[in-house]
């Protein structure tokens, strides 16, 4: 492969390679907290007497599978009393497994653990809620992948330059120009 001039058009294969590299880079950025500019909140009704529910396409909470659930700001809402019950994040499976009696029930859960499995995230709560509550979870938004080279997407200011420069870095070794790239 050769480096193209300013007004040169890539071959179909070079364009396909560039699109693949772009989407690979975006996918890698999705797991980096500093690259994710938005942390939306997802919500759904939690089924009474259920200790677990799944999140992702086809899950109990059917939505786009989040890359990560944030440990802070998650809660259950009781629509009868308009009260929010915050959830304490249990950071790993070992900590969740230390809960000895997992069948304890209550009006609302106090602890949560998220197993970030694929394709579905499994969310565990304790104690098991006995009434219908609405669960709210803060998640990482995913950056949109590109379907075509001419597709336009909306991103916050600064992302275009960041994508262009980093894509050049991402692809440079393939063209033998890694040492020659400068952001200026």
N, CA, C and O of each residue as an XYZ file, in Angstrom:
736
protein
N       0.836     -1.182      0.000
C       0.000      0.000      0.000
C       0.879      1.243      0.000
O       2.005      1.231      0.499
N       0.348      2.297     -0.561
C       1.060      3.568     -0.576
C       0.211      4.636      0.082
O      -1.009      4.503      0.176
N       0.864      5.700      0.538
C       0.156      6.824      1.127
C      -0.414      7.658     -0.007
O       0.276      7.937     -0.987
N      -1.673      8.055      0.128
C      -2.333      8.819     -0.922
C      -2.035     10.295     -0.788
O      -1.805     10.796      0.312
N      -2.042     10.999     -1.927
C      -1.890     12.451     -1.916
C      -3.165     13.113     -1.431
O      -4.164     12.435     -1.189
N      -3.142     14.430     -1.287
C      -4.263     15.180     -0.731
C      -5.549     14.968     -1.517
O      -6.593     14.738     -0.907
N      -5.519     15.036     -2.827
C      -6.730     14.908     -3.636
C      -6.910     13.525     -4.250
O      -7.814     13.331     -5.063
N      -6.076     12.566     -3.883
C      -6.154     11.226     -4.470
C      -7.307     10.440     -3.854
O      -7.633     10.610     -2.679
N      -7.908      9.593     -4.650
C      -9.009      8.734     -4.204
C      -8.464      7.346     -3.859
O      -7.654      6.798     -4.606
N      -8.900      6.778     -2.739
C      -8.448      5.427     -2.410
C      -9.122      4.394     -3.318
O     -10.198      4.630     -3.867
N      -8.470      3.262     -3.456
C      -9.107      2.164     -4.176
C     -10.255      1.630     -3.317
O     -10.360      1.960     -2.136
N     -11.105      0.813     -3.912
C     -12.200      0.226     -3.138
C     -11.667     -0.570     -1.951
O     -12.237     -0.504     -0.861
N     -10.588     -1.320     -2.142
C     -10.003     -2.114     -1.064
C      -9.442     -1.216      0.031
O      -9.621     -1.499      1.216
N      -8.758     -0.124     -0.357
C      -8.220      0.809      0.639
C      -9.346      1.475      1.424
O      -9.236      1.665      2.636
N     -10.423      1.828      0.736
C     -11.577      2.446      1.417
C     -12.208      1.452      2.389
O     -12.571      1.819      3.506
N     -12.338      0.204      1.968
C     -12.894     -0.830      2.847
C     -11.995     -1.055      4.061
O     -12.489     -1.205      5.179
N     -10.684     -1.079      3.848
C      -9.737     -1.212      4.962
C      -9.851     -0.030      5.919
O      -9.806     -0.207      7.136
N     -10.000      1.181      5.368
C     -10.132      2.377      6.195
C     -11.394      2.355      7.039
O     -11.366      2.722      8.213
N     -12.513      1.921      6.440
C     -13.774      1.836      7.169
C     -13.681      0.790      8.282
O     -14.170      1.007      9.390
N     -13.056     -0.331      7.978
C     -12.859     -1.374      8.992
C     -11.997     -0.847     10.142
O     -12.315     -1.064     11.311
N     -10.907     -0.155      9.805
C     -10.023      0.406     10.836
C     -10.762      1.451     11.668
O     -10.606      1.493     12.888
N     -11.561      2.292     11.021
C     -12.331      3.312     11.732
C     -13.272      2.666     12.746
O     -13.308      3.077     13.906
N     -14.026      1.669     12.323
C     -14.970      1.018     13.233
C     -14.258      0.222     14.323
O     -14.763      0.129     15.441
N     -13.103     -0.350     14.022
C     -12.322     -1.037     15.055
C     -11.851     -0.054     16.107
O     -11.887     -0.351     17.301
N     -11.406      1.124     15.670
C     -10.956      2.144     16.608
C     -12.120      2.632     17.478
O     -11.972      2.768     18.692
N     -13.265      2.893     16.865
C     -14.451      3.347     17.610
C     -14.853      2.283     18.630
O     -15.193      2.608     19.768
N     -14.815      1.022     18.226
C     -15.162     -0.073     19.138
C     -14.203     -0.113     20.329
O     -14.631     -0.345     21.460
N     -12.923      0.109     20.085
C     -11.937      0.142     21.171
C     -12.179      1.341     22.086
O     -12.010      1.234     23.301
N     -12.566      2.463     21.524
C     -12.851      3.648     22.331
C     -14.047      3.429     23.245
O     -14.106      4.005     24.331
N     -14.988      2.615     22.826
C     -16.204      2.406     23.620
C     -15.927      1.837     25.011
O     -16.762      1.974     25.905
N     -14.796      1.216     25.206
C     -14.495      0.668     26.530
C     -13.628      1.618     27.358
O     -13.268      1.299     28.491
N     -13.298      2.768     26.805
C     -12.492      3.767     27.503
C     -13.395      4.857     28.054
O     -14.020      5.582     27.281
N     -13.476      4.988     29.355
C     -14.377      5.953     29.992
C     -14.186      7.379     29.488
O     -15.169      8.095     29.298
N     -12.961      7.804     29.269
C     -12.720      9.180     28.852
C     -13.172      9.458     27.416
O     -13.318     10.619     27.033
N     -13.391      8.431     26.633
C     -13.854      8.630     25.254
C     -15.380      8.668     25.157
O     -15.926      9.115     24.149
N     -16.061      8.206     26.190
C     -17.525      8.153     26.188
C     -18.052      9.481     26.730
O     -17.832      9.815     27.894
N     -18.745     10.230     25.879
C     -19.180     11.571     26.260
C     -20.559     11.612     26.905
O     -20.998     12.675     27.343
N     -21.236     10.499     26.972
C     -22.610     10.513     27.457
C     -22.870      9.259     28.292
O     -22.506      8.154     27.891
N     -23.490      9.435     29.435
C     -23.859      8.298     30.279
C     -25.370      8.358     30.524
O     -25.824      8.883     31.540
N     -26.138      7.811     29.578
C     -27.597      7.860     29.729
C     -28.081      6.934     30.843
O     -27.346      6.084     31.345
N     -29.315      7.129     31.198
C     -29.940      6.284     32.210
C     -30.968      5.404     31.511
O     -31.792      5.899     30.742
N     -30.922      4.112     31.774
C     -31.928      3.196     31.254
C     -32.829      2.793     32.417
O     -32.392      2.713     33.564
N     -34.080      2.544     32.098
C     -35.008      2.156     33.162
C     -35.986      1.125     32.637
O     -36.273      1.058     31.442
N     -36.482      0.335     33.548
C     -37.487     -0.667     33.211
C     -38.130     -1.162     34.493
O     -37.588     -1.003     35.586
N     -39.271     -1.753     34.335
C     -39.978     -2.321     35.478
C     -39.291     -3.612     35.902
O     -39.009     -4.475     35.071
N     -39.025     -3.740     37.200
C     -38.387     -4.946     37.751
C     -39.491     -5.875     38.214
O     -40.370     -5.463     38.970
N     -39.459     -7.101     37.778
C     -40.469     -8.088     38.123
C     -40.358     -8.470     39.600
O     -39.271     -8.803     40.075
N     -41.483     -8.422     40.331
C     -41.438     -8.816     41.743
C     -40.912    -10.247     41.910
O     -41.147    -11.110     41.065
N     -40.209    -10.475     42.998
C     -39.660    -11.779     43.368
C     -38.613    -12.308     42.392
O     -38.394    -13.515     42.298
N     -37.970    -11.395     41.669
C     -36.872    -11.770     40.768
C     -35.567    -11.230     41.313
O     -35.443    -10.037     41.592
N     -34.596    -12.115     41.462
C     -33.277    -11.700     41.963
C     -32.395    -11.189     40.840
O     -31.457    -10.432     41.088
N     -32.683    -11.595     39.595
C     -31.866    -11.184     38.454
C     -32.741    -10.766     37.290
O     -33.883    -11.201     37.142
N     -32.165     -9.914     36.479
C     -32.772     -9.545     35.207
C     -31.633     -9.313     34.227
O     -30.492     -9.101     34.638
N     -31.932     -9.352     32.942
C     -30.895     -9.176     31.932
C     -31.109     -7.872     31.173
O     -32.233     -7.395     31.020
N     -30.005     -7.314     30.707
C     -30.012     -6.053     29.986
C     -29.296     -6.244     28.667
O     -28.168     -6.738     28.631
N     -29.945     -5.857     27.587
C     -29.392     -5.986     26.241
C     -30.482     -6.395     25.278
O     -31.606     -6.676     25.695
N     -30.171     -6.433     24.011
C     -31.144     -6.794     22.991
C     -31.690     -8.184     23.260
O     -30.937     -9.158     23.280
N     -33.002     -8.282     23.469
C     -33.650     -9.544     23.775
C     -33.680     -9.875     25.252
O     -34.245    -10.899     25.636
N     -33.088     -9.038     26.094
C     -33.080     -9.278     27.536
C     -34.352     -8.794     28.193
O     -35.249     -8.281     27.524
N     -34.433     -8.954     29.496
C     -35.585     -8.482     30.250
C     -35.748     -6.986     30.068
O     -36.861     -6.495     29.879
N     -34.629     -6.251     30.125
C     -34.591     -4.839     29.744
C     -34.071     -4.848     28.314
O     -32.859     -4.820     28.101
N     -34.957     -4.887     27.342
C     -34.516     -4.990     25.955
C     -34.096     -3.620     25.435
O     -34.928     -2.755     25.156
N     -32.780     -3.449     25.312
C     -32.210     -2.216     24.791
C     -30.824     -2.555     24.266
O     -30.382     -3.700     24.355
N     -30.148     -1.569     23.727
C     -28.775     -1.798     23.305
C     -27.953     -2.202     24.521
O     -28.043     -1.565     25.571
N     -27.153     -3.255     24.388
C     -26.330     -3.707     25.514
C     -25.302     -2.638     25.836
O     -24.536     -2.229     24.964
N     -25.279     -2.180     27.090
C     -24.276     -1.179     27.446
C     -22.894     -1.806     27.560
O     -22.757     -2.992     27.859
N     -21.889     -1.001     27.319
C     -20.512     -1.447     27.500
C     -20.231     -1.650     28.984
O     -19.530     -2.581     29.379
N     -20.798     -0.754     29.801
C     -20.566     -0.812     31.236
C     -21.711     -0.127     31.966
O     -22.302      0.825     31.456
N     -22.019     -0.611     33.151
C     -22.963      0.066     34.038
C     -22.122      0.819     35.064
O     -21.217      0.249     35.674
N     -22.422      2.086     35.246
C     -21.664      2.886     36.208
C     -22.021      2.462     37.630
O     -23.169      2.105     37.894
N     -21.073      2.494     38.533
C     -21.360      2.055     39.902
C     -22.161      3.065     40.722
O     -22.710      2.706     41.763
N     -22.239      4.310     40.279
C     -22.939      5.307     41.066
C     -24.241      5.749     40.399
O     -24.392      5.692     39.178
N     -25.166      6.185     41.234
C     -26.404      6.770     40.741
C     -27.488      5.797     40.330
O     -28.473      6.221     39.724
N     -27.359      4.522     40.626
C     -28.381      3.530     40.284
C     -29.375      3.438     41.440
O     -28.998      3.549     42.607
N     -30.643      3.236     41.103
C     -31.647      3.199     42.165
C     -32.919      2.519     41.689
O     -33.116      2.293     40.495
N     -33.775      2.200     42.644
C     -35.121      1.722     42.381
C     -36.099      2.818     42.780
O     -35.882      3.535     43.757
N     -37.168      2.937     42.022
C     -38.198      3.940     42.318
C     -39.505      3.219     42.625
O     -39.932      2.330     41.887
N     -40.120      3.613     43.710
C     -41.419      3.073     44.126
C     -42.482      4.085     43.703
O     -42.585      5.161     44.292
N     -43.265      3.746     42.691
C     -44.258      4.692     42.178
C     -45.409      4.917     43.154
O     -46.089      5.941     43.071
N     -45.642      3.987     44.075
C     -46.713      4.168     45.058
C     -46.396      5.292     46.032
O     -47.273      6.074     46.397
N     -45.136      5.367     46.450
C     -44.736      6.372     47.441
C     -43.855      7.470     46.861
O     -43.464      8.397     47.571
N     -43.540      7.368     45.569
C     -42.634      8.320     44.910
C     -41.307      8.453     45.649
O     -40.788      9.555     45.828
N     -40.778      7.331     46.068
C     -39.507      7.314     46.801
C     -38.465      6.598     45.940
O     -38.750      5.585     45.302
N     -37.260      7.150     45.940
C     -36.130      6.512     45.273
C     -35.273      5.806     46.319
O     -34.937      6.379     47.356
N     -34.927      4.561     46.032
C     -34.095      3.760     46.926
C     -32.748      3.523     46.245
O     -32.677      2.743     45.296
N     -31.681      4.175     46.704
C     -30.376      4.005     46.060
C     -29.854      2.587     46.236
O     -30.143      1.909     47.221
N     -29.080      2.166     45.253
C     -28.465      0.840     45.287
C     -26.978      0.975     45.573
O     -26.297      1.819     44.991
N     -26.490      0.152     46.457
C     -25.064      0.103     46.749
C     -24.434     -0.869     45.757
O     -24.867     -2.015     45.633
N     -23.431     -0.408     45.070
C     -22.750     -1.194     44.039
C     -21.837     -2.226     44.688
O     -20.959     -1.874     45.475
N     -22.041     -3.490     44.361
C     -21.137     -4.564     44.766
C     -20.233     -4.775     43.556
O     -20.687     -5.249     42.514
N     -18.972     -4.430     43.690
C     -18.092     -4.310     42.541
C     -17.704     -5.575     41.802
O     -17.331     -5.499     40.631
N     -17.776     -6.728     42.435
C     -17.334     -7.938     41.741
C     -18.122     -9.150     42.227
O     -18.808     -9.100     43.247
N     -18.007    -10.221     41.484
C     -18.761    -11.436     41.804
C     -18.401    -11.975     43.186
O     -19.277    -12.437     43.917
N     -17.118    -11.922     43.551
C     -16.713    -12.424     44.868
C     -17.459    -11.714     45.989
O     -17.917    -12.350     46.939
N     -17.580    -10.398     45.877
C     -18.298     -9.641     46.910
C     -19.767    -10.034     46.938
O     -20.354    -10.175     48.010
N     -20.364    -10.211     45.758
C     -21.762    -10.626     45.706
C     -21.928    -12.026     46.293
O     -22.896    -12.288     47.007
N     -20.998    -12.916     45.999
C     -21.081    -14.288     46.501
C     -20.967    -14.367     48.021
O     -21.385    -15.361     48.617
N     -20.410    -13.341     48.656
C     -20.305    -13.330     50.116
C     -21.648    -13.093     50.803
O     -21.762    -13.258     52.017
N     -22.659    -12.710     50.033
C     -24.006    -12.606     50.600
C     -24.482    -14.038     50.801
O     -24.734    -14.746     49.827
N     -24.605    -14.464     52.025
C     -24.851    -15.875     52.318
C     -26.287    -16.308     52.022
O     -26.496    -17.375     51.445
N     -27.255    -15.523     52.397
C     -28.649    -15.911     52.209
C     -29.256    -15.038     51.115
O     -29.822    -13.979     51.385
N     -29.125    -15.502     49.882
C     -29.549    -14.709     48.732
C     -31.055    -14.729     48.499
O     -31.543    -14.006     47.631
N     -31.793    -15.519     49.234
C     -33.248    -15.606     49.034
C     -34.036    -14.646     49.921
O     -35.267    -14.665     49.906
N     -33.348    -13.813     50.690
C     -34.032    -12.833     51.535
C     -34.823    -11.876     50.639
O     -34.332    -11.444     49.597
N     -36.048    -11.551     51.053
C     -36.879    -10.617     50.301
C     -37.106     -9.347     51.112
O     -36.933     -9.316     52.330
N     -37.498     -8.307     50.391
C     -37.769     -7.019     51.025
C     -38.618     -6.200     50.065
O     -38.810     -6.591     48.913
N     -39.117     -5.088     50.526
C     -39.889     -4.204     49.653
C     -39.018     -3.617     48.550
O     -39.500     -3.353     47.448
N     -37.741     -3.413     48.843
C     -36.824     -2.892     47.832
C     -35.419     -3.418     48.076
O     -35.031     -3.662     49.219
N     -34.652     -3.593     46.996
C     -33.271     -4.059     47.118
C     -32.363     -2.946     47.626
O     -32.689     -1.762     47.540
N     -31.227     -3.354     48.152
C     -30.252     -2.388     48.631
C     -28.894     -2.537     47.943
O     -28.123     -1.579     47.889
N     -28.596     -3.720     47.419
C     -27.306     -4.011     46.812
C     -27.514     -4.470     45.372
O     -28.543     -5.062     45.048
N     -26.542     -4.200     44.516
C     -26.602     -4.698     43.144
C     -25.218     -5.083     42.652
O     -24.200     -4.524     43.061
N     -25.226     -6.057     41.760
C     -24.008     -6.484     41.086
C     -24.369     -6.707     39.626
O     -25.430     -7.257     39.328
N     -23.503     -6.288     38.713
C     -23.742     -6.481     37.283
C     -22.660     -7.373     36.699
O     -21.479     -7.027     36.720
N     -23.067     -8.516     36.181
C     -22.171     -9.410     35.455
C     -22.216     -8.958     34.000
O     -23.231     -9.135     33.325
N     -21.122     -8.376     33.513
C     -21.098     -7.777     32.184
C     -20.881     -8.818     31.086
O     -20.118     -8.584     30.149
N     -21.543     -9.957     31.200
C     -21.445    -11.009     30.192
C     -21.900    -10.537     28.825
O     -22.449     -9.445     28.679
N     -21.670    -11.356     27.851
C     -22.046    -11.025     26.477
C     -22.822    -12.179     25.894
O     -22.384    -13.318     26.057
N     -23.922    -11.978     25.238
C     -24.483    -10.729     24.739
C     -25.387     -9.993     25.732
O     -25.794     -8.863     25.464
N     -25.704    -10.607     26.862
C     -26.580     -9.953     27.833
C     -25.836     -9.678     29.140
O     -25.023    -10.487     29.589
N     -26.124     -8.541     29.733
C     -25.634     -8.206     31.063
C     -26.648     -8.778     32.048
O     -27.852     -8.595     31.862
N     -26.189     -9.462     33.086
C     -27.089     -9.964     34.123
C     -26.924     -9.104     35.365
O     -25.822     -8.948     35.891
N     -28.042     -8.549     35.823
C     -28.027     -7.691     36.994
C     -28.625     -8.474     38.158
O     -29.723     -9.021     38.055
N     -27.893     -8.520     39.261
C     -28.318     -9.204     40.477
C     -28.640     -8.146     41.523
O     -27.913     -7.161     41.653
N     -29.725     -8.342     42.272
C     -30.028     -7.432     43.377
C     -30.285     -8.237     44.643
O     -30.658     -9.409     44.598
N     -30.073     -7.572     45.771
C     -30.307     -8.189     47.070
C     -30.693     -7.105     48.050
O     -30.094     -6.030     48.046
N     -31.680     -7.363     48.890
C     -32.613     -8.479     48.896
C     -33.527     -8.450     47.667
O     -33.597     -7.455     46.946
N     -34.205     -9.537     47.454
C     -35.094     -9.672     46.300
C     -36.339     -8.824     46.537
O     -36.995     -8.974     47.568
N     -36.677     -7.930     45.594
C     -37.851     -7.079     45.799
C     -39.155     -7.866     45.678
O     -39.291     -8.741     44.823
N     -40.099     -7.542     46.541
C     -41.390     -8.244     46.549
C     -42.479     -7.469     45.835
O     -43.582     -7.985     45.650
N     -42.193     -6.242     45.429
C     -43.199     -5.445     44.726
C     -42.625     -4.951     43.409
O     -41.419     -5.018     43.171
N     -43.514     -4.456     42.558
C     -43.078     -3.923     41.274
C     -42.414     -2.568     41.500
O     -43.021     -1.644     42.041
N     -41.180     -2.470     41.083
C     -40.409     -1.237     41.189
C     -39.853     -0.902     39.809
O     -39.781     -1.765     38.935
N     -39.470      0.335     39.622
C     -38.778      0.715     38.398
C     -37.301      0.853     38.723
O     -36.918      1.577     39.642
N     -36.480      0.151     37.959
C     -35.031      0.194     38.149
C     -34.431      1.226     37.205
O     -34.844      1.337     36.051
N     -33.455      1.981     37.700
C     -32.738      2.981     36.910
C     -31.254      2.692     37.007
O     -30.692      2.604     38.099
N     -30.625      2.545     35.847
C     -29.193      2.258     35.792
C     -28.509      3.262     34.872
O     -29.003      3.547     33.781
N     -27.380      3.793     35.310
C     -26.574      4.697     34.493
C     -25.560      3.856     33.725
O     -24.843      3.045     34.311
N     -25.508      4.056     32.417
C     -24.676      3.215     31.555
C     -23.785      4.074     30.654
O     -24.053      5.258     30.451
N     -22.735      3.473     30.121
C     -21.926      4.127     29.090
C     -22.714      4.078     27.790
O     -23.231      3.029     27.406
N     -22.802      5.199     27.126
C     -23.350      5.199     25.768
C     -22.249      4.683     24.845
O     -21.065      4.847     25.140
N     -22.624      4.074     23.755
C     -21.623      3.626     22.798
C     -21.519      4.647     21.670
O     -22.515      5.231     21.244
N     -20.304      4.844     21.204
C     -20.103      5.698     20.040
C     -20.609      4.958     18.818
O     -20.423      3.748     18.692
N     -21.236      5.675     17.939
C     -21.851      5.062     16.758
C     -20.798      4.578     15.779
O     -19.822      5.277     15.507
N     -20.997      3.390     15.257
C     -20.128      2.866     14.199
C     -20.562      3.482     12.868
O     -21.676      3.987     12.734
N     -19.670      3.430     11.904
C     -19.953      3.966     10.573
C     -20.315      2.820      9.635
O     -19.609      1.813      9.571
N     -21.425      2.979      8.906
C     -21.825      1.966      7.927
C     -21.164      2.212      6.573
O     -20.878      1.269      5.836
N     -20.922      3.480      6.248
C     -20.306      3.846      4.966
C     -19.283      4.950      5.216
O     -19.267      5.569      6.280
N     -18.434      5.186      4.225
C     -17.442      6.253      4.343
C     -18.059      7.644      4.219
O     -17.445      8.625      4.638
N     -19.248      7.744      3.658
C     -19.888      9.054      3.479
C     -20.947      9.341      4.535
O     -21.596     10.386      4.493
N     -21.126      8.435      5.466
C     -22.145      8.605      6.501
C     -21.777      9.759      7.427
O     -20.622      9.908      7.827
N     -22.767     10.562      7.758
C     -22.565     11.644      8.717
C     -23.209     11.247     10.032
O     -24.332     10.744     10.065
N     -22.488     11.480     11.107
C     -23.040     11.229     12.431
C     -22.828     12.474     13.277
O     -21.934     13.275     13.005
N     -23.643     12.627     14.288
C     -23.538     13.784     15.165
C     -22.730     13.414     16.402
O     -23.088     12.495     17.138
N     -21.651     14.130     16.620
C     -20.811     13.949     17.795
C     -20.507     15.324     18.390
O     -20.593     16.328     17.683
N     -20.155     15.388     19.670
C     -19.822     16.675     20.282
C     -18.605     17.316     19.609
O     -17.824     16.640     18.938
N     -18.457     18.644     19.802
C     -17.289     19.328     19.236
C     -15.990     18.664     19.675
O     -15.851     18.218     20.815
N     -15.051     18.610     18.750
C     -13.733     18.051     19.044
C     -13.566     16.606     18.617
O     -12.440     16.147     18.429
N     -14.657     15.884     18.461
C     -14.540     14.463     18.109
C     -14.053     14.253     16.682
O     -13.337     13.287     16.419
N     -14.423     15.131     15.755
C     -13.992     14.943     14.367
C     -12.471     14.972     14.270
O     -11.871     14.072     13.682
N     -11.844     15.997     14.842
C     -10.382     16.087     14.800
C      -9.749     14.900     15.524
O      -8.746     14.348     15.070
N     -10.337     14.519     16.641
C      -9.822     13.394     17.415
C      -9.890     12.104     16.591
O      -8.939     11.323     16.573
N     -11.001     11.891     15.920
C     -11.167     10.683     15.101
C     -10.190     10.706     13.928
O      -9.524      9.707     13.656
N     -10.101     11.835     13.236
C      -9.220     11.911     12.065
C      -7.760     11.644     12.436
O      -7.082     10.850     11.784
N      -7.282     12.315     13.489
C      -5.885     12.150     13.886
C      -5.614     10.725     14.369
O      -4.627     10.106     13.970
N      -6.480     10.216     15.216
C      -6.253      8.876     15.762
C      -6.426      7.786     14.723
O      -5.768      6.748     14.799
N      -7.307      8.006     13.746
C      -7.429      7.024     12.665
C      -6.136      6.992     11.849
O      -5.700      5.924     11.420
N      -5.527      8.150     11.636
C      -4.234      8.182     10.933
C      -3.188      7.389     11.724
O      -2.419      6.622     11.145
N      -3.163      7.578     13.046
C      -2.237      6.804     13.884
C      -2.544      5.314     13.829
O      -1.639      4.482     13.760
N      -3.839      4.988     13.862
C      -4.300      3.602     13.861
C      -3.860      2.887     12.585
O      -3.470      1.720     12.615
N      -3.931      3.618     11.449
C      -3.648      2.997     10.153
C      -2.195      3.152      9.702
O      -1.758      2.447      8.793
N      -1.444      4.059     10.319
C      -0.093      4.383      9.846
C       0.844      3.184      9.720
O       1.566      3.091      8.727
N       0.863      2.264     10.684
C       1.800      1.138     10.537
C       1.572      0.336      9.251
O       2.519     -0.197      8.671
N       0.332      0.255      8.817
C       0.022     -0.480      7.590
C       0.646      0.200      6.369
O       0.949     -0.450      5.368
N       0.834      1.530      6.472
C       1.380      2.294      5.354
C       2.856      2.636      5.543
O       3.467      3.261      4.676
N       3.434      2.224      6.687
C       4.840      2.493      6.927
C       5.133      3.951      7.235
O       6.236      4.426      6.963
N       4.167      4.671      7.800
C       4.359      6.095      8.046
C       4.134      6.479      9.504
O       3.892      7.650      9.795
N       4.205      5.545     10.406
C       3.867      5.813     11.823
C       4.705      6.933     12.420
O       4.186      7.710     13.221
N       5.964      7.045     12.067
C       6.835      8.047     12.682
C       6.621      9.440     12.098
O       7.157     10.406     12.640
N       5.859      9.582     11.016
C       5.716     10.869     10.318
C       4.424     11.611     10.641
O       4.181     12.671     10.065
N       3.593     11.100     11.533
C       2.286     11.715     11.784
C       2.394     12.768     12.868
O       3.007     12.551     13.913
N       1.790     13.905     12.601
C       1.765     15.010     13.556
C       0.359     15.595     13.583
O      -0.295     15.662     12.543
N      -0.121     16.022     14.756
C      -1.456     16.616     14.799
C      -1.490     18.006     14.188
O      -2.574     18.569     14.039
N      -0.354     18.581     13.828
C      -0.322     19.959     13.277
C       0.020     19.911     11.842
O       0.100     20.952     11.191
